[in-house]
């Protein structure tokens, strides 16, 4: 299978300005797979090695469960949940913050 809908993000953490690469691959309208790459350097000289350090999925189903979206309404919420795209970006930033 060839996936053509791919987004690449370079993200820093709250404590570290080192960039880590996140490739977000859209598997379907509701499912994304995220591959996390980090540059490993042993010194100043080239070559630098790019290692995949993690892989995880972000799905619409998990988004709906986390924000209790869909199904019978239990109460009225004052706060509005983020869009799915906002949820995806928050998951990426949360993951990056945990790497340091």
C-alpha positions in Angstrom: 0.0 0.0 0.0 1.3 3.5 -0.9 0.3 6.3 1.5 0.5 9.7 -0.1 -1.1 11.8 2.7 1.9 12.4 4.9 2.7 15.4 7.1 6.0 16.1 8.7 6.4 18.1 11.9 9.6 19.2 13.7 8.7 19.7 17.4 10.6 21.1 20.4 9.7 20.4 24.0 9.0 22.8 26.8 12.4 22.1 28.3 14.6 21.4 25.2 14.9 23.2 21.9 16.2 20.1 20.1 14.0 19.3 17.1 12.5 15.8 16.8 10.8 14.8 13.6 7.3 13.4 13.6 5.9 11.9 10.4 2.1 11.6 10.5 0.7 9.2 8.0 -3.0 9.2 7.2 -4.1 5.6 6.9 -7.8 6.4 6.6 -10.1 9.3 7.3 -10.1 8.3 11.0 -6.7 6.8 11.6 -3.2 8.1 11.6 0.1 6.4 12.4 2.9 8.6 13.8 6.6 7.7 13.4 9.1 9.5 15.6 12.6 10.1 14.4 15.5 11.6 16.3 19.0 12.5 15.1 21.7 10.8 17.0 25.0 12.5 17.1 28.3 11.3 18.6 30.1 14.5 17.9 30.4 17.4 15.5 31.5 15.4 12.5 29.1 13.8 9.9 27.5 11.5 9.3 24.5 11.9 11.6 22.3 8.9 12.1 18.5 9.2 12.0 16.8 6.6 14.3 13.2 5.8 14.7 12.6 6.1 18.4 8.8 5.4 18.6 5.7 4.7 16.7 2.1 5.1 17.8 -1.5 5.6 16.4 -3.9 8.5 16.8 -7.5 7.6 16.0 -10.9 9.2 15.8 -12.2 6.5 18.2 -9.7 7.4 20.9 -10.5 11.1 20.4 -14.2 10.4 20.8 -13.6 8.3 24.0 -11.2 10.9 25.5 -13.6 13.8 25.0 -16.8 11.7 25.5 -18.1 12.6 22.0 -21.0 10.7 20.5 -23.6 8.5 22.2 -26.3 9.8 24.5 -25.6 13.2 25.9 -25.1 13.0 29.7 -24.7 16.6 30.5 -24.0 20.0 29.0 -20.4 20.9 28.6 -19.2 24.5 28.9 -15.9 23.9 27.3 -15.7 22.8 23.7 -13.3 20.0 22.8 -10.6 20.6 20.2 -11.0 19.5 16.7 -9.5 16.2 15.7 -6.6 18.0 14.1 -6.1 20.0 17.3 -6.2 16.7 19.3 -3.6 15.2 16.9 -1.2 18.2 17.4 -1.7 18.0 21.2 -0.8 14.3 21.2 2.3 15.1 19.2 3.4 17.9 21.6 2.6 15.7 24.7 4.7 12.9 23.3 7.6 15.3 22.5 7.5 16.7 26.0 7.8 13.2 27.5 11.0 12.4 25.4 13.1 14.8 27.5 
